[in-house]
Amino acid sequence: MEQNKIEQKHKVIVYTTPTCPYCVTLKAFLDEHQIPYEHKDASDPQVQQEMFVKCQCFSVPVIDIDGKIIVGFNRQEICTALDIKE
């Protein structure tokens, strides 16, 4: 149950598009590690604008972990930010 304490201490927002294979990989990774996250569909123009304000780019996936922005599926950086030991 210690993992549940780790999961709950992070606010995670994921920006993806339906056709992005890296987005699918990111969501599967978070699900595998039981990390709760808020999903936002970056194909929506309003969400694109919100995402652009955060990272100054239109690439996906973008993951916001407690205000730290990671563009792309960078497994090592995501693990570090979420305290995941692999």
C-alpha positions, -999 to +999 in steps of 0.1 A: +000+000+000+030+023+002+027+028-036-008+043-030+007+070-008+031+079-036+003+080-062-019+103-043+008+129-036+011+140-073-013+160-094-010+147-129-025+161-161-020+144-194-025+161-228-029+136-256-046+131-290-065+100-301-041+091-329-008+095-311+009+062-304+032+078-277+001+091-260-013+056-258+020+044-244+020+071-218-015+064-206-008+026-204+024+033-184+005+055-159-023+029-157+002+001-152+017+020-123-017+029-110-010+066-112-043+086-113-043+114-138-066+139-154-068+134-192-073+163-216-078+158-253-054+181-271-074+178-304-098+203-288-087+239-297-093+252-261-072+224-247-045+231-273-043+267-261-040+256-225-013+232-234+006+258-254+006+282-225+022+255-204+049+242-228+050+266-258+045+237-281+019+217-299+036+183-295+019+155-277+020+138-253+025+165-226+024+155-190+021+180-162+033+165-129+028+190-100+036+218-124+066+202-140+061+199-177+074+169-197+070+168-234+070+134-250+071+100-234+104+103-214+101+073-192+131+081-170+120+117-164+084+106-157+097+079-132+118+105-114+090+130-112+065+104-099+090+086-076+085+053-095+113+028-090+116+004-120 
